Amino acid sequence: MIDIDASTLEQLRAAKRIVFFSGAGISAESGVPTFRDDLTGLWAQYDPMELATLEAFNRQPDLVWGWYEWRRQRVRSAQPNDAHIALAQWQELLGPERLLCITQNVDDLHERAGCQQVLHLHGNLFASFCAQCHLPYAADDSHPDHSIEQIAEAGQLIMPPQCSSCQGLIRPGVVWFGESLDSQILQESFEHSADCDVFIAIGTSGVVQPAATLPNIAAESGAYVMQINPQETPIDMVAQCNIRASAAQALPILFEQLSGDAAYGL
């Protein structure tokens, strides 16, 4: 039984702006493996640095694209869980101007659950762009003729599409090792964290920088910081409320208790 104290509920009822900060834990509950956990099967022979750097892409684009197509197929087969759905319902109730989701995840499960406003700190698997001219790749970059099994057994070699503008190779829209986060998205994340009344970290380890600074920014700005995570993390040091449960367990209960109040959100 998850016990949520009255003072936490009161903070949430009074909040004019809420920021949710999600990490790998919320997606893992949908069966999406973490970055390193996806190095399984034939991929186990590779080091992440061989697959997730610009240098690796330039050296062997068909190998890198093949792995990311493998990852995209696995994400497509996953479904939003109860935590994603509760968060989307919460945003629908309050409106995106009052509830924002910032995520470290590169999947689209928040959007597929119905979230209208999500800041992707580490990019998005489904937002590819040209490695040469950086134009977004608008066409469908999937390979419907390649099943997960075929990708795994084909030696993982799939050439990326080419840019229609400069004929450069299309790359995954994720932040690779050695690359900086999108400065605009990072700045918006800093600003929203500093300007919220309640900051809720869910399923994040709290160690990956610079994203790990967001709970501290919120706390230093006077926000009520909550954490939903079955494990202890560095966020414990600034969180005023720690719910030791998974996101899929805790978020629906939390939302149900608030949405049951007819005056909530008005």
PyMOL commands that set and color helices and strands:
alter all, ss='L'
color gray80, all
select helices_A, chain A and resi 6-14+24-28+36-38+41-45+48-50+54-59+61-77+82-94+109-113+148-153+183-194+211-220+234-237+247-259
alter helices_A, ss='H'
color red, helices_A
select strands_A, chain A and resi 18-22+99-103+118-120+123-130+170-174+198-202+224-228+241-243
alter strands_A, ss='S'
color yellow, strands_A
deselect
rebuild
show_as cartoon
